[in-house]
Amino acid sequence: ADFVMIPSRFEPSGLIQLHAMRYGTVPIVASTGGLVDTVKEGFTGFQMGAFNVDCDAIDPADVGALATTVKIALATYDTPALKEMIQNCMDQDLSWK
């Protein structure tokens, strides 16, 4: 996969983005919890902003943020910028040190 989308409302730490980056898949994430700490906007992935935490309803603003961020990510597809981002993802030391 070229991208992995993680639209979490809550994500205390998260490993899926770490696994994805290790193998060269660029994450598109909600700006929450550990996703903010591990995915650097434009360097190792894309951030959608924080989502509404009201789990009983889908906020149209969240849908808009998701769509906008996906469009931005897709605009990098097959460009040197995406290749550099993939390399940045794989070059990270994601160990527990």
VEXBATI-102611 format. One record per atom (N, C-alpha, C): residue number from 1; atom name; x, y negated, z. Coordinates in Angstrom, 3 decimals, always signed. Layout:
{pado NUM; nuza CA; px X; py Y; pz Z}
...
END
This chain:
{pado 1; nuza N; px +0.838; py +1.187; pz +0.000}
{pado 1; nuza CA; px +0.000; py +0.000; pz +0.000}
{pado 1; nuza C; px +0.879; py -1.245; pz +0.000}
{pado 2; nuza N; px +0.418; py -2.280; pz -0.632}
{pado 2; nuza CA; px +1.150; py -3.542; pz -0.649}
{pado 2; nuza C; px +0.802; py -4.408; pz +0.558}
{pado 3; nuza N; px -0.455; py -4.324; pz +1.002}
{pado 3; nuza CA; px -0.927; py -5.109; pz +2.140}
{pado 3; nuza C; px -1.733; py -4.201; pz +3.068}
{pado 4; nuza N; px -1.755; py -4.571; pz +4.351}
{pado 4; nuza CA; px -2.660; py -3.944; pz +5.307}
{pado 4; nuza C; px -3.386; py -5.083; pz +6.023}
{pado 5; nuza N; px -4.704; py -4.956; pz +6.129}
{pado 5; nuza CA; px -5.487; py -5.995; pz +6.779}
{pado 5; nuza C; px -5.878; py -5.531; pz +8.179}
{pado 6; nuza N; px -5.627; py -6.407; pz +9.159}
{pado 6; nuza CA; px -5.947; py -6.101; pz +10.548}
{pado 6; nuza C; px -6.759; py -7.278; pz +11.101}
{pado 7; nuza N; px -8.083; py -7.251; pz +10.898}
{pado 7; nuza CA; px -8.930; py -8.365; pz +11.326}
{pado 7; nuza C; px -9.459; py -8.193; pz +12.755}
{pado 8; nuza N; px -8.570; py -7.920; pz +13.685}
{pado 8; nuza CA; px -8.967; py -7.649; pz +15.071}
{pado 8; nuza C; px -9.415; py -8.914; pz +15.795}
{pado 9; nuza N; px -10.439; py -8.762; pz +16.610}
{pado 9; nuza CA; px -10.823; py -9.855; pz +17.507}
{pado 9; nuza C; px -9.943; py -9.838; pz +18.746}
{pado 10; nuza N; px -9.548; py -8.638; pz +19.165}
{pado 10; nuza CA; px -8.652; py -8.439; pz +20.302}
{pado 10; nuza C; px -7.578; py -7.451; pz +19.866}
{pado 11; nuza N; px -6.343; py -7.700; pz +20.225}
{pado 11; nuza CA; px -5.251; py -6.776; pz +19.898}
{pado 11; nuza C; px -4.114; py -7.056; pz +20.876}
{pado 12; nuza N; px -4.140; py -6.418; pz +22.050}
{pado 12; nuza CA; px -3.131; py -6.720; pz +23.063}
{pado 12; nuza C; px -1.699; py -6.559; pz +22.559}
{pado 13; nuza N; px -1.445; py -5.525; pz +21.823}
{pado 13; nuza CA; px -0.101; py -5.317; pz +21.291}
{pado 13; nuza C; px -0.206; py -4.895; pz +19.840}
{pado 14; nuza N; px -0.652; py -3.707; pz +19.608}
{pado 14; nuza CA; px -0.827; py -3.227; pz +18.246}
{pado 14; nuza C; px +0.438; py -2.616; pz +17.683}
{pado 15; nuza N; px +0.296; py -1.456; pz +17.110}
{pado 15; nuza CA; px +1.424; py -0.795; pz +16.462}
{pado 15; nuza C; px +1.247; py -0.700; pz +14.953}
{pado 16; nuza N; px +0.015; py -0.815; pz +14.485}
{pado 16; nuza CA; px -0.225; py -0.614; pz +13.058}
{pado 16; nuza C; px +0.566; py -1.606; pz +12.209}
{pado 17; nuza N; px +0.651; py -2.868; pz +12.645}
{pado 17; nuza CA; px +1.409; py -3.847; pz +11.868}
{pado 17; nuza C; px +2.900; py -3.533; pz +11.903}
{pado 18; nuza N; px +3.385; py -2.989; pz +13.016}
{pado 18; nuza CA; px +4.799; py -2.627; pz +13.115}
{pado 18; nuza C; px +5.127; py -1.463; pz +12.182}
{pado 19; nuza N; px +4.254; py -0.470; pz +12.162}
{pado 19; nuza CA; px +4.452; py +0.664; pz +11.251}
{pado 19; nuza C; px +4.413; py +0.187; pz +9.804}
{pado 20; nuza N; px +3.434; py -0.652; pz +9.486}
{pado 20; nuza CA; px +3.295; py -1.159; pz +8.117}
{pado 20; nuza C; px +4.549; py -1.913; pz +7.685}
{pado 21; nuza N; px +5.014; py -2.822; pz +8.527}
{pado 21; nuza CA; px +6.183; py -3.625; pz +8.165}
{pado 21; nuza C; px +7.426; py -2.760; pz +7.995}
{pado 22; nuza N; px +7.576; py -1.767; pz +8.841}
{pado 22; nuza CA; px +8.749; py -0.894; pz +8.760}
{pado 22; nuza C; px +8.857; py -0.232; pz +7.391}
{pado 23; nuza N; px +7.703; py +0.070; pz +6.801}
{pado 23; nuza CA; px +7.696; py +0.769; pz +5.516}
{pado 23; nuza C; px +7.359; py -0.148; pz +4.338}
{pado 24; nuza N; px +7.435; py -1.470; pz +4.558}
{pado 24; nuza CA; px +7.322; py -2.412; pz +3.454}
{pado 24; nuza C; px +5.920; py -2.819; pz +3.063}
{pado 25; nuza N; px +4.966; py -2.639; pz +3.955}
{pado 25; nuza CA; px +3.605; py -3.095; pz +3.696}
{pado 25; nuza C; px +3.388; py -4.392; pz +4.468}
{pado 26; nuza N; px +2.993; py -5.432; pz +3.769}
{pado 26; nuza CA; px +2.846; py -6.758; pz +4.374}
{pado 26; nuza C; px +1.498; py -6.858; pz +5.093}
{pado 27; nuza N; px +1.507; py -7.217; pz +6.384}
{pado 27; nuza CA; px +0.256; py -7.322; pz +7.129}
{pado 27; nuza C; px -0.464; py -8.656; pz +6.919}
{pado 28; nuza N; px -1.779; py -8.562; pz +6.868}
{pado 28; nuza CA; px -2.678; py -9.717; pz +6.883}
{pado 28; nuza C; px -3.465; py -9.559; pz +8.177}
{pado 29; nuza N; px -3.235; py -10.444; pz +9.144}
{pado 29; nuza CA; px -3.757; py -10.211; pz +10.492}
{pado 29; nuza C; px -4.549; py -11.392; pz +11.035}
{pado 30; nuza N; px -5.429; py -11.083; pz +11.980}
{pado 30; nuza CA; px -6.068; py -12.126; pz +12.777}
{pado 30; nuza C; px -5.028; py -12.638; pz +13.766}
{pado 31; nuza N; px -5.104; py -13.901; pz +14.102}
{pado 31; nuza CA; px -4.122; py -14.507; pz +15.014}
{pado 31; nuza C; px -4.552; py -14.274; pz +16.457}
{pado 32; nuza N; px -4.241; py -13.080; pz +16.947}
{pado 32; nuza CA; px -4.610; py -12.720; pz +18.313}
{pado 32; nuza C; px -3.571; py -11.783; pz +18.911}
{pado 33; nuza N; px -3.382; py -11.882; pz +20.206}
{pado 33; nuza CA; px -2.521; py -10.961; pz +20.946}
{pado 33; nuza C; px -1.154; py -10.744; pz +20.337}
{pado 34; nuza N; px -0.751; py -9.478; pz +20.302}
{pado 34; nuza CA; px +0.563; py -9.106; pz +19.802}
{pado 34; nuza C; px +0.748; py -9.324; pz +18.311}
{pado 35; nuza N; px -0.344; py -9.469; pz +17.579}
{pado 35; nuza CA; px -0.226; py -9.729; pz +16.141}
{pado 35; nuza C; px +0.455; py -11.072; pz +15.894}
{pado 36; nuza N; px +0.172; py -12.043; pz +16.746}
{pado 36; nuza CA; px +0.791; py -13.366; pz +16.624}
{pado 36; nuza C; px +2.296; py -13.273; pz +16.870}
{pado 37; nuza N; px +2.676; py -12.426; pz +17.820}
{pado 37; nuza CA; px +4.087; py -12.295; pz +18.182}
{pado 37; nuza C; px +4.904; py -11.549; pz +17.134}
{pado 38; nuza N; px +4.273; py -10.657; pz +16.390}
{pado 38; nuza CA; px +5.036; py -9.789; pz +15.494}
{pado 38; nuza C; px +4.919; py -10.142; pz +14.016}
{pado 39; nuza N; px +3.887; py -10.875; pz +13.630}
{pado 39; nuza CA; px +3.699; py -11.236; pz +12.220}
{pado 39; nuza C; px +3.902; py -12.743; pz +12.081}
{pado 40; nuza N; px +4.954; py -13.124; pz +11.398}
{pado 40; nuza CA; px +5.283; py -14.540; pz +11.209}
{pado 40; nuza C; px +4.726; py -15.007; pz +9.866}
{pado 41; nuza N; px +3.851; py -15.987; pz +9.932}
{pado 41; nuza CA; px +3.168; py -16.514; pz +8.747}
{pado 41; nuza C; px +4.157; py -16.871; pz +7.637}
{pado 42; nuza N; px +3.943; py -16.261; pz +6.470}
{pado 42; nuza CA; px +4.757; py -16.565; pz +5.304}
{pado 42; nuza C; px +6.141; py -15.950; pz +5.304}
{pado 43; nuza N; px +6.533; py -15.315; pz +6.400}
{pado 43; nuza CA; px +7.854; py -14.689; pz +6.491}
{pado 43; nuza C; px +7.739; py -13.167; pz +6.533}
{pado 44; nuza N; px +6.841; py -12.672; pz +7.385}
{pado 44; nuza CA; px +6.614; py -11.224; pz +7.464}
{pado 44; nuza C; px +5.144; py -10.869; pz +7.300}
{pado 45; nuza N; px +4.331; py -11.818; pz +6.880}
{pado 45; nuza CA; px +2.913; py -11.525; pz +6.693}
{pado 45; nuza C; px +2.076; py -12.783; pz +6.654}
{pado 46; nuza N; px +0.783; py -12.578; pz +6.814}
{pado 46; nuza CA; px -0.182; py -13.676; pz +6.739}
{pado 46; nuza C; px -1.100; py -13.611; pz +7.950}
{pado 47; nuza N; px -1.419; py -14.782; pz +8.516}
{pado 47; nuza CA; px -2.334; py -14.853; pz +9.658}
{pado 47; nuza C; px -3.609; py -15.576; pz +9.248}
{pado 48; nuza N; px -4.744; py -15.020; pz +9.685}
{pado 48; nuza CA; px -6.054; py -15.557; pz +9.328}
{pado 48; nuza C; px -6.576; py -16.583; pz +10.315}
{pado 49; nuza N; px -5.908; py -16.769; pz +11.433}
{pado 49; nuza CA; px -6.444; py -17.601; pz +12.500}
{pado 49; nuza C; px -7.188; py -16.715; pz +13.491}
{pado 50; nuza N; px -7.530; py -17.281; pz +14.621}
{pado 50; nuza CA; px -8.246; py -16.517; pz +15.649}
{pado 50; nuza C; px -9.715; py -16.386; pz +15.268}
{pado 51; nuza N; px -10.267; py -15.220; pz +15.495}
{pado 51; nuza CA; px -11.673; py -14.963; pz +15.195}
{pado 51; nuza C; px -12.538; py -15.238; pz +16.415}
{pado 52; nuza N; px -13.805; py -15.475; pz +16.162}
{pado 52; nuza CA; px -14.793; py -15.625; pz +17.218}
{pado 52; nuza C; px -14.854; py -14.313; pz +17.999}
{pado 53; nuza N; px -14.786; py -14.391; pz +19.312}
{pado 53; nuza CA; px -14.761; py -13.174; pz +20.131}
{pado 53; nuza C; px -16.149; py -12.675; pz +20.517}
{pado 54; nuza N; px -17.197; py -13.309; pz +20.022}
{pado 54; nuza CA; px -18.564; py -12.844; pz +20.261}
{pado 54; nuza C; px -18.798; py -11.608; pz +19.401}
{pado 55; nuza N; px -18.760; py -10.455; pz +20.027}
{pado 55; nuza CA; px -18.836; py -9.193; pz +19.284}
{pado 55; nuza C; px -20.251; py -8.829; pz +18.838}
{pado 56; nuza N; px -21.230; py -9.644; pz +19.179}
{pado 56; nuza CA; px -22.607; py -9.342; pz +18.792}
{pado 56; nuza C; px -22.980; py -9.921; pz +17.434}
{pado 57; nuza N; px -22.108; py -10.743; pz +16.878}
{pado 57; nuza CA; px -22.447; py -11.391; pz +15.614}
{pado 57; nuza C; px -21.192; py -11.609; pz +14.778}
{pado 58; nuza N; px -21.389; py -11.677; pz +13.481}
{pado 58; nuza CA; px -20.290; py -12.002; pz +12.577}
{pado 58; nuza C; px -20.360; py -13.491; pz +12.292}
{pado 59; nuza N; px -19.289; py -14.177; pz +12.585}
{pado 59; nuza CA; px -19.228; py -15.618; pz +12.378}
{pado 59; nuza C; px -18.867; py -15.890; pz +10.915}
{pado 60; nuza N; px -19.681; py -16.648; pz +10.197}
{pado 60; nuza CA; px -19.360; py -16.968; pz +8.800}
{pado 60; nuza C; px -17.989; py -17.631; pz +8.642}
{pado 61; nuza N; px -17.552; py -18.362; pz +9.652}
{pado 61; nuza CA; px -16.223; py -18.982; pz +9.584}
{pado 61; nuza C; px -15.126; py -17.915; pz +9.558}
{pado 62; nuza N; px -15.343; py -16.808; pz +10.289}
{pado 62; nuza CA; px -14.373; py -15.710; pz +10.275}
{pado 62; nuza C; px -14.298; py -15.074; pz +8.888}
{pado 63; nuza N; px -15.451; py -14.897; pz +8.272}
{pado 63; nuza CA; px -15.502; py -14.322; pz +6.923}
{pado 63; nuza C; px -14.767; py -15.240; pz +5.948}
{pado 64; nuza N; px -14.982; py -16.533; pz +6.085}
{pado 64; nuza CA; px -14.302; py -17.500; pz +5.223}
{pado 64; nuza C; px -12.797; py -17.484; pz +5.417}
{pado 65; nuza N; px -12.356; py -17.406; pz +6.670}
{pado 65; nuza CA; px -10.920; py -17.365; pz +6.959}
{pado 65; nuza C; px -10.289; py -16.103; pz +6.385}
{pado 66; nuza N; px -10.983; py -14.990; pz +6.526}
{pado 66; nuza CA; px -10.487; py -13.731; pz +5.984}
{pado 66; nuza C; px -10.365; py -13.824; pz +4.459}
{pado 67; nuza N; px -11.403; py -14.304; pz +3.797}
{pado 67; nuza CA; px -11.392; py -14.408; pz +2.333}
{pado 67; nuza C; px -10.290; py -15.354; pz +1.849}
{pado 68; nuza N; px -10.140; py -16.471; pz +2.519}
{pado 68; nuza CA; px -9.113; py -17.444; pz +2.134}
{pado 68; nuza C; px -7.718; py -16.855; pz +2.272}
{pado 69; nuza N; px -7.475; py -16.163; pz +3.377}
{pado 69; nuza CA; px -6.151; py -15.589; pz +3.616}
{pado 69; nuza C; px -5.846; py -14.473; pz +2.622}
{pado 70; nuza N; px -6.839; py -13.667; pz +2.299}
{pado 70; nuza CA; px -6.633; py -12.610; pz +1.302}
{pado 70; nuza C; px -6.303; py -13.230; pz -0.060}
{pado 71; nuza N; px -6.981; py -14.298; pz -0.418}
{pado 71; nuza CA; px -6.680; py -14.978; pz -1.692}
{pado 71; nuza C; px -5.248; py -15.502; pz -1.709}
{pado 72; nuza N; px -4.809; py -16.067; pz -0.591}
{pado 72; nuza CA; px -3.431; py -16.566; pz -0.494}
{pado 72; nuza C; px -2.443; py -15.412; pz -0.647}
{pado 73; nuza N; px -2.722; py -14.307; pz +0.041}
{pado 73; nuza CA; px -1.836; py -13.139; pz -0.045}
{pado 73; nuza C; px -1.797; py -12.592; pz -1.476}
{pado 74; nuza N; px -2.951; py -12.481; pz -2.105}
{pado 74; nuza CA; px -3.001; py -11.942; pz -3.465}
{pado 74; nuza C; px -2.284; py -12.838; pz -4.468}
{pado 75; nuza N; px -2.228; py -14.127; pz -4.185}
{pado 75; nuza CA; px -1.514; py -15.048; pz -5.076}
{pado 75; nuza C; px -0.010; py -14.770; pz -5.077}
{pado 76; nuza N; px +0.487; py -14.094; pz -4.038}
{pado 76; nuza CA; px +1.915; py -13.760; pz -3.986}
{pado 76; nuza C; px +2.224; py -12.422; pz -4.645}
{pado 77; nuza N; px +1.177; py -11.689; pz -5.022}
{pado 77; nuza CA; px +1.380; py -10.343; pz -5.555}
{pado 77; nuza C; px +2.310; py -10.366; pz -6.769}
{pado 78; nuza N; px +3.276; py -9.472; pz -6.755}
{pado 78; nuza CA; px +4.233; py -9.294; pz -7.851}
{pado 78; nuza C; px +5.063; py -10.554; pz -8.112}
{pado 79; nuza N; px +5.380; py -11.272; pz -7.039}
{pado 79; nuza CA; px +6.232; py -12.457; pz -7.149}
{pado 79; nuza C; px +7.502; py -12.236; pz -6.331}
{pado 80; nuza N; px +8.535; py -13.019; pz -6.598}
{pado 80; nuza CA; px +9.737; py -12.932; pz -5.758}
{pado 80; nuza C; px +9.438; py -13.230; pz -4.285}
{pado 81; nuza N; px +8.464; py -14.098; pz -4.029}
{pado 81; nuza CA; px +8.114; py -14.426; pz -2.635}
{pado 81; nuza C; px +7.613; py -13.191; pz -1.892}
{pado 82; nuza N; px +6.793; py -12.380; pz -2.542}
{pado 82; nuza CA; px +6.299; py -11.161; pz -1.891}
{pado 82; nuza C; px +7.431; py -10.159; pz -1.709}
{pado 83; nuza N; px +8.279; py -10.033; pz -2.695}
{pado 83; nuza CA; px +9.421; py -9.115; pz -2.561}
{pado 83; nuza C; px +10.312; py -9.519; pz -1.384}
{pado 84; nuza N; px +10.514; py -10.822; pz -1.215}
{pado 84; nuza CA; px +11.306; py -11.308; pz -0.081}
{pado 84; nuza C; px +10.597; py -11.018; pz +1.243}
{pado 85; nuza N; px +9.281; py -11.211; pz +1.267}
{pado 85; nuza CA; px +8.514; py -10.940; pz +2.479}
{pado 85; nuza C; px +8.594; py -9.452; pz +2.841}
{pado 86; nuza N; px +8.494; py -8.592; pz +1.844}
{pado 86; nuza CA; px +8.612; py -7.148; pz +2.077}
{pado 86; nuza C; px +9.982; py -6.832; pz +2.678}
{pado 87; nuza N; px +11.019; py -7.423; pz +2.116}
{pado 87; nuza CA; px +12.370; py -7.188; pz +2.634}
{pado 87; nuza C; px +12.503; py -7.711; pz +4.060}
{pado 88; nuza N; px +11.921; py -8.887; pz +4.336}
{pado 88; nuza CA; px +11.943; py -9.432; pz +5.700}
{pado 88; nuza C; px +11.270; py -8.473; pz +6.679}
{pado 89; nuza N; px +10.159; py -7.892; pz +6.255}
{pado 89; nuza CA; px +9.451; py -6.933; pz +7.107}
{pado 89; nuza C; px +10.342; py -5.739; pz +7.432}
{pado 90; nuza N; px +10.975; py -5.187; pz +6.410}
{pado 90; nuza CA; px +11.768; py -3.970; pz +6.607}
{pado 90; nuza C; px +13.085; py -4.234; pz +7.324}
{pado 91; nuza N; px +13.592; py -5.462; pz +7.249}
{pado 91; nuza CA; px +14.873; py -5.788; pz +7.883}
{pado 91; nuza C; px +14.771; py -6.043; pz +9.383}
{pado 92; nuza N; px +13.568; py -6.198; pz +9.902}
{pado 92; nuza CA; px +13.401; py -6.506; pz +11.323}
{pado 92; nuza C; px +13.851; py -5.355; pz +12.212}
{pado 93; nuza N; px +14.392; py -5.712; pz +13.362}
{pado 93; nuza CA; px +14.679; py -4.714; pz +14.388}
{pado 93; nuza C; px +13.431; py -4.623; pz +15.262}
{pado 94; nuza N; px +12.648; py -3.593; pz +15.056}
{pado 94; nuza CA; px +11.398; py -3.431; pz +15.798}
{pado 94; nuza C; px +11.538; py -2.429; pz +16.937}
{pado 95; nuza N; px +12.767; py -2.247; pz +17.384}
{pado 95; nuza CA; px +12.992; py -1.317; pz +18.490}
{pado 95; nuza C; px +12.541; py -1.956; pz +19.802}
{pado 96; nuza N; px +12.545; py -1.178; pz +20.851}
{pado 96; nuza CA; px +12.109; py -1.655; pz +22.163}
{pado 96; nuza C; px +13.224; py -2.349; pz +22.929}
{pado 97; nuza N; px +14.351; py -2.584; pz +22.299}
{pado 97; nuza CA; px +15.494; py -3.211; pz +22.985}
{pado 97; nuza C; px +15.169; py -4.605; pz +23.437}
END
